[in-house]
Amino acid sequence: NFDKQTNDTEKIDTDKIVMKDKIVDTMARALVTNDQKDFIIGTIGSSVAAGHDNCNFDSYERQMERTFGPVWEAAGMKLVCQNAGE
């Protein structure tokens, strides 16, 4: 059972590295594309993610825009976060 748990942990770590590399690649390509003005992050979340249980200001999407928006603005782009959940 320990070996299976170790293999599962290694797979999770590998998946995280692959996902991180994909995100970095996507962001880098967006930054070097001259005709792209918006970087859009889409989320699918519940009402909590959309800010229904609190003010919209505290939703995940607005927090991401406030936190990472200035970085994208410094690169000449606008960060747009959208929630497709309900």
N, C-alpha and C positions, 0 to 999 in steps of 0.2 A: 504494500500500500504506500510506503514511503517513496518508492521509485516512481509510482504513478503520480503522486503529488509533486515530486520534483520535476517530472516531465511536463506536467500541466503548468507549473510555474515558469519553466523555461519557455514554453509556447506563448504564455501571456507576455513575458518580457520581449520575445521576438516580435509578437504582434504590435506591441507598443512602439518598438523601434521602427517597424515598417510604417506604421501610421504617422509617426513623427516625421519620418523622411518624406512621406507623401504630402503632408501639410506644408513642410518647409519648401518643397519643390513647387507646390501650387502657389504659395505666397511669392516666391522668387520670380516665377514666370509672370505673375500679375504685375510685379514691380517693374519689369523690363519691357512690358508691352506698352508702347506709347499711346495707343488708342483706347486703353482701358482706364476709365476715370473712377469707377467704383469697385471696391472689393466687397463682395456680398457673402455673408455667413448665414446659412440657413439652419434653423433648429426645428426640431419637432418635439414639442413638449406639452405638458398638461397645462391646466389653468395656472398652476403655480409658476411655471416657466414663463407664461405670458404676462404675469403680474396681476392676475385677477384677485389673488388673496391679499394683495398689498397695492400700493400705488405703482403705476406703470414705470415710474422713475427707478424703482428697485427691481424690475424684472431682469432676468439674465441678459437679455439682448441690450437693454439700455446700459447695464453695467459694463458689458463688453465694449459698447460704443464709447463710453466715457473713459474706459481704461486704455483701450488700444487705438481709439480714434486719432489722438494726437500723433501717434507713430505713423499711421497711414497718411495723415495730413502733411507731415514733414516730408513724405515721399511724393506728395502731389496727388494723392488719391483720397477718396472718401470711403470710410468703413460704414457699411450698411448691414445691420443685423435684422433678420426677419424670422418670425416664428410661424410655422405652418400648423402648429397644434391648436387645440381649442381650449 
